[in-house]
Amino acid sequence: MALRTSSRSELPSFMVMDVLEKAERMTALPKPLLRLEMGQPSSPPPKAALDALIKHTHDVSAHGYTLSRGTIELTEAIARHYKRWYDLDIKPEQVLVTVGSSLGFMMAFLTCFEAGDKIAMTSPGYSAYRNLMLSASLEPMLIDINAKDNWRLTVASLEQLDPIPDGLIIASPANPTGVVMTSDELAAICKWCEANGVRLISDEIYHGISFDKTDTCAMQYSSSVLVMNSFSKYFAMTGHRIGWVIAPDDLVDPLERLAQNCFISANTLSQIAATAALDDPSTYQEMDSYVERYRVNRDFLLDRLPKELLGQFPYPEGGFYIYADTSGLSNNSVELTDIFLNELYIAATPGLDFDDAAGHLAMRLSFAGSTEDMAEAANRLTQWVQSRR
Ligand SMILES: Cc1ncc(COP(=O)(O)O)c(C=O)c1O
């Protein structure tokens, strides 16, 4: 008799990871493969982190477990980071170090919600939120955002939700749109959540990568918000898998118990490296120089990409993605992504990963790589589009 698998396991795949796998398996190519699919910096981690890794590699204690909430040193360094960046007073006890922010989302869902609860998020939006909700038996409520509202989440659209959701997850800068909320927009959303008893989860993983606006932490306007962040983006330590949650006091113990049982503790050596990175002022100069390169890359692509890719797209104010409008080229973004991969040797992510309804007409291009790669990608795309005009 065939044994069953749970309905919770019937998740859509995280398409970007499927593209990554296809890309990694491509060998003996006539041209270098350009990796515009993954949202990961192509530059090394902060020097302070690398030095700490070398210095502590032979410490036996760097290879054991840590406290489930993270090392005391790292939670204290994260608390100092909030003072430095946002002038916010966070207690180190409110910080929980997680395995990437990815696991933090699952922990937040399991801690805050009951099976069947409804959690709102934007569409397009980061697909792992929706997929993880499904595996936690939660119901995603998708809020459509598009060119008409300038791709912005508004309180007016929250007010139309029926029923009022149990939770709302937001991201600024947003993936894939690159929209950065103003502090007024964020304040209004926090206020609406508090007034309606909606648990807010604020994904701030792209903080530090905003080109013209200041990133505001949702804790400034809400005492019940869970703030999610990570060393993966601004700090260019993606593979170390260190994220964190800042939780309101009443959620700290439940989250810690979940961490104890789920993963015991995050990678110890990586926590040591992350602590060294946060505390060294040179880190911010190094990482800001990467952000400057992302800005150059963005401007370069917006200038050079063929107009067929830049119809109604959101202007990337932060993060490192262009959510290109491919409606002039194809009505199937998965097929188009395959063509780009197999014929142009450009890996990109189909819009369907972010939006079930309209994502067949969009594609996400990451500009976190080198400016040379962006130039080469723009050339290949332009030639290909010209050959079809
Ligand atoms: C919006 C957003 N949140 C969370 C994550 C997860 O990142 P990590 O688990 O590396 O912290 C990503 C990764 O791309 C992301 O784009």
The ligand as a Gaussian input file, in Angstrom:
#p B3LYP/6-31G(d) Opt

LIG

0 1
 C       12.681000      39.464000       0.607000
 C       13.556000      38.361000       1.095000
 N       13.391000      37.926000       2.351000
 C       14.123000      36.908000       2.829000
 C       15.088000      36.276000       2.059000
 C       15.839000      35.112000       2.648000
 O       17.163000      35.340000       2.834000
 P       18.113000      34.590000       3.870000
 O       17.456000      33.331000       4.295000
 O       19.372000      34.365000       3.125000
 O       18.288000      35.512000       5.046000
 C       15.292000      36.704000       0.751000
 C       16.290000      36.039000      -0.115000
 O       16.434000      36.305000      -1.277000
 C       14.520000      37.782000       0.255000
 O       14.659000      38.245000      -0.992000

